[in-house]
Amino acid sequence: MISSDRWGSSSEPTNTGYDSCVERTTAATEPGPDRTEPGPDRTEPGRAQTAARRAQTAARPARLHANGVDFAVLEAGPDSAPLALCLHGFPDTAWTWRYLLPALAAAGFHALAPFMRGYAPTSIPADANYQTATLAMDANAIHDSLAAGDDAVIVGHDWGALAAYGAVAIEPDRWRRAITIAVPPPGAMLPGFLTYDQLRLSWYMFFFQSPLAELAVGANDLSFLARLWADWSPGYDATEDLSHVRESLGSPANLQAAISYYRAQFDPAHQNQDLAPLQAAAASTCPKPTLYLHGSDDGCIGQEVGANALEHLVGGSRRVVVGGAGHFLHLESPAQINDMMIGFLSED
């Protein structure tokens, strides 16, 4: 069950940012399974997603308990509407969906974005388990706690994308469609990941295996994370986002939790071996139509890593590369990306 109790003003911005985005909507071309879209134009001031403005309702804080974790969430739209679960990545928070949540609500969804396990104000799990299967189980448990139907949809960025692939693969009957941003399907990752160019971009993943990671990342008011945002989405002003990140990961325990996602990815010692079958299932082909979005200028995962993504997705899926966009493309050009996502989620 979800509680409407507010989880504290320290994680709520004074300005939700619904009307402060600088971007321009670019008309989409006729949909195809694999295409490139024009990207954000930051040379002129634009408007935030029209549906977000029509919603007239800011995302509201709430809490729910699922899979042994006390989740802080942002939500918009009526509880009776189909669930649209939105999962953030690293180093980010649920506020990354500040443009999408009201737009989804206006489109007829109950939009809900949890702070992922270990990200304050969500609790740090007692089992300290952060492997992909567990993230997927969190998503499915949230679906269950809300008594959501099989008309639910799931959206994920970065780690949230891996959680979304896994949630649908493990329990496909819960989900109608999926959208993943900036991370290709697990089956498409390995060949592209092991290239020199991608390994150079992914250096931080290997550094995070070091016991020095928390010391380096936690220094100077998390300036390490600010540099990652700048490298991953060149030209994007992440000031507001980083304020939320510092609130969420400012404590050593929360920062360690976020870094532990990467340790669980590479080190079996950080995985629960009882979950091995679910871990394998989470990496299998996502069995529902999926819209996979990637920025052409992503400085975290090169878009070429997902070039063969459609070979690992079912029929009705699409891969769209957004020209000129970086890793956080849903923030760089929210009107354009929201239109793509809501259009896809609204299809039968």
TIVEXRO-869895 format. One line per field, with one value per residue (C-alpha): x negated, y, z; residue in one letter. Coordinates in steps of 0.02 Angstrom, whole numbers, plus 50000, padded with zeros to 5 digits. Example, Ala and Ser with C-alpha at 12.3 -4.5 7.8 and 13.67 -1.06 7.14 Angstrom:
BEGIN
x <- [49385|49316] .
y <- [49775|49947] .
z <- [50390|50357] .
res <- [A|S] .
//
This chain:
BEGIN
x <- [50000|49944|49940|49966|49855|49725|49547|49468|49438|49250|49278|49412|49353|49420|49440|49497|49425|49580|49569|49382|49317|49228|49264|49358|49479|49425|49556|49533|49512|49624|49588|49475|49394|49220|49198|49109|49202|49144|49086|49102|49074|49010|48981|49156|49268|49411|49552|49566|49679|49853|49937|49836|49902|50080|50070|50068|50008|49831|49765|49814|49705|49765|49697|49726|49649|49596|49470|49410|49370|49456|49466|49487|49578|49642|49810|49934|50104|50246|50212|50347|50256|50135|49967|49818|49666|49513|49342|49190|49006|48836|48793|48972|49135|49321|49324|49250|49431|49495|49547|49613|49722|49852|49851|49889|50027|50103|50097|50200|50069|50033|49851|49737|49549|49460|49291|49199|49143|49005|49041|49107|49243|49273|49201|49037|49081|49026|48962|48852|48901|48894|48882|48991|49110|49147|49180|49300|49383|49404|49498|49612|49641|49692|49814|49882|49894|50002|50112|50074|50144|50071|50093|49943|49793|49614|49484|49302|49144|48967|48979|49166|49159|49074|49204|49342|49273|49259|49430|49518|49411|49443|49630|49692|49876|49863|49809|49883|49738|49566|49455|49269|49152|48963|48932|48959|49031|48912|48889|48831|48707|48557|48483|48489|48439|48274|48210|48068|48178|48313|48193|48114|48286|48323|48165|48266|48352|48185|48127|48284|48220|48080|48096|48039|48199|48302|48159|48133|48316|48366|48234|48266|48455|48469|48380|48332|48516|48533|48390|48479|48637|48533|48443|48599|48714|48601|48680|48822|48839|48859|48863|49037|49007|48844|48930|49047|48902|48807|48960|48984|48804|48727|48709|48568|48692|48800|48647|48581|48750|48747|48570|48615|48728|48567|48483|48632|48623|48445|48408|48507|48461|48584|48725|48847|48814|48991|49047|48938|49087|49172|49009|48997|49180|49155|49024|49135|49234|49365|49526|49635|49626|49488|49437|49249|49185|49002|48914|48790|48669|48686|48522|48563|48616|48584|48738|48644|48646|48832|48821|48889|49019|49167|49092|49121|49296|49464|49569|49648|49492|49396|49223|49210|49046|49073|48947|48846|48912|48809|48839|48979|49077|49246|49186|49095|49247|49399|49535|49465|49426|49590|49686|49593|49620|49804|49840|49761|49845|50014|50008|50108] .
y <- [50000|50178|50311|50493|50547|50671|50606|50771|50940|50914|50812|50925|51067|51242|51245|51084|51142|51104|51273|51304|51187|51259|51155|51148|51015|50935|50850|50662|50568|50420|50285|50143|50004|50082|50267|50428|50582|50763|50811|50957|51135|51236|51397|51465|51460|51338|51267|51115|50973|51040|50895|50931|51108|51051|50930|51077|50956|50941|50769|50729|50635|50472|50310|50126|49964|49830|49688|49730|49912|50072|50170|50357|50396|50539|50512|50601|50552|50451|50289|50204|50237|50113|50114|50194|50150|50260|50204|50316|50275|50336|50464|50527|50528|50511|50698|50652|50616|50789|50825|50652|50618|50756|50719|50536|50589|50700|50552|50446|50353|50337|50391|50338|50360|50281|50331|50169|50059|50143|50316|50429|50455|50272|50156|50064|49879|49769|49636|49763|49676|49780|49653|49673|49534|49622|49787|49696|49614|49786|49846|49694|49708|49891|49837|49707|49828|49944|49802|49865|49774|49697|49866|49935|50005|50030|50163|50154|50256|50191|50067|50091|50026|49866|49849|49874|49742|49622|49658|49623|49469|49393|49431|49482|49466|49621|49738|49791|49894|49953|50103|50099|50248|50250|50065|49933|49760|49651|49530|49673|49745|49630|49645|49834|49852|49762|49884|50003|50156|50095|50029|50202|50278|50146|50174|50230|50058|49976|50114|50082|49907|49991|50028|50205|50240|50308|50421|50495|50513|50584|50721|50905|50898|50754|50851|50683|50656|50830|50789|50629|50726|50851|50711|50609|50749|50884|51056|51013|51118|50989|51113|51065|50879|50884|50972|50823|50700|50782|50769|50587|50525|50649|50523|50394|50251|50307|50340|50167|50094|50180|50123|49946|49928|49919|49799|49683|49691|49628|49534|49375|49401|49547|49440|49323|49155|49100|49227|49155|49091|49261|49348|49246|49279|49466|49463|49370|49448|49573|49489|49644|49784|49903|50077|50094|50274|50328|50494|50505|50602|50494|50505|50358|50220|50252|50230|50106|49983|49960|49953|49775|49804|49752|49578|49562|49636|49566|49622|49793|49861|50013|50086|50276|50372|50555|50663|50784|50714|50644|50517|50613|50645|50644|50800|50882|50882|50834|50889|50787|50634|50641|50645|50491|50397|50439|50402|50230|50192|50242|50115|49955] .
z <- [50000|49966|50101|50062|50206|50146|50162|50207|50132|50113|49954|49880|49768|49784|49596|49513|49347|49243|49157|49166|49033|48882|48729|48566|48507|48343|48237|48233|48072|48028|48158|48106|48204|48199|48165|48209|48272|48270|48443|48563|48504|48652|48554|48587|48741|48723|48828|48938|48885|48848|48935|49091|49095|49065|49211|49334|49468|49533|49575|49754|49879|49955|50027|49999|50061|49938|49935|50110|50066|50121|49958|49946|49785|49678|49596|49484|49419|49496|49587|49482|49317|49236|49323|49236|49342|49310|49372|49383|49366|49428|49487|49488|49586|49558|49516|49348|49297|49346|49166|49126|49279|49249|49062|49097|49218|49084|48964|49084|49188|49373|49358|49499|49520|49669|49735|49701|49845|49943|49873|50012|50063|50016|50148|50134|50123|50265|50144|50050|49889|49730|49589|49435|49484|49648|49560|49445|49594|49674|49519|49518|49706|49686|49551|49672|49819|49714|49651|49475|49324|49168|49081|49178|49086|49143|49100|49151|49127|49156|49303|49293|49114|49170|49307|49179|49060|49207|49281|49117|49080|49251|49262|49089|49134|49243|49102|48935|48865|48915|48878|48912|48897|48871|48904|48769|48805|48905|48760|48648|48772|48779|48603|48604|48786|48760|48630|48675|48650|48768|48899|48901|48936|49068|49170|49321|49333|49363|49481|49583|49621|49722|49908|49865|49768|49913|49967|49794|49748|49916|49916|49877|49889|49765|49628|49551|49510|49437|49318|49266|49223|49121|49028|48998|48937|48864|48866|48985|49143|49282|49427|49486|49463|49559|49703|49718|49698|49841|49952|49907|49910|50031|50172|50163|50182|50035|49927|49965|49917|49748|49712|49766|49613|49511|49630|49619|49430|49420|49582|49623|49805|49804|49735|49821|49741|49782|49653|49514|49411|49422|49382|49222|49182|49206|49068|48945|48803|48859|48800|48778|48648|48700|48646|48669|48662|48655|48630|48488|48601|48757|48852|48964|48844|48660|48552|48443|48589|48557|48367|48365|48501|48393|48377|48565|48573|48519|48373|48390|48475|48414|48431|48415|48419|48462|48372|48477|48642|48784|48921|49008|48850|48939|49032|48888|48774|48879|48759|48615|48720|48816|48651|48590|48752|48777|48595|48613|48779|48709|48568|48584] .
res <- [M|I|S|S|D|R|W|G|S|S|S|E|P|T|N|T|G|Y|D|S|C|V|E|R|T|T|A|A|T|E|P|G|P|D|R|T|E|P|G|P|D|R|T|E|P|G|R|A|Q|T|A|A|R|R|A|Q|T|A|A|R|P|A|R|L|H|A|N|G|V|D|F|A|V|L|E|A|G|P|D|S|A|P|L|A|L|C|L|H|G|F|P|D|T|A|W|T|W|R|Y|L|L|P|A|L|A|A|A|G|F|H|A|L|A|P|F|M|R|G|Y|A|P|T|S|I|P|A|D|A|N|Y|Q|T|A|T|L|A|M|D|A|N|A|I|H|D|S|L|A|A|G|D|D|A|V|I|V|G|H|D|W|G|A|L|A|A|Y|G|A|V|A|I|E|P|D|R|W|R|R|A|I|T|I|A|V|P|P|P|G|A|M|L|P|G|F|L|T|Y|D|Q|L|R|L|S|W|Y|M|F|F|F|Q|S|P|L|A|E|L|A|V|G|A|N|D|L|S|F|L|A|R|L|W|A|D|W|S|P|G|Y|D|A|T|E|D|L|S|H|V|R|E|S|L|G|S|P|A|N|L|Q|A|A|I|S|Y|Y|R|A|Q|F|D|P|A|H|Q|N|Q|D|L|A|P|L|Q|A|A|A|A|S|T|C|P|K|P|T|L|Y|L|H|G|S|D|D|G|C|I|G|Q|E|V|G|A|N|A|L|E|H|L|V|G|G|S|R|R|V|V|V|G|G|A|G|H|F|L|H|L|E|S|P|A|Q|I|N|D|M|M|I|G|F|L|S|E|D] .
//
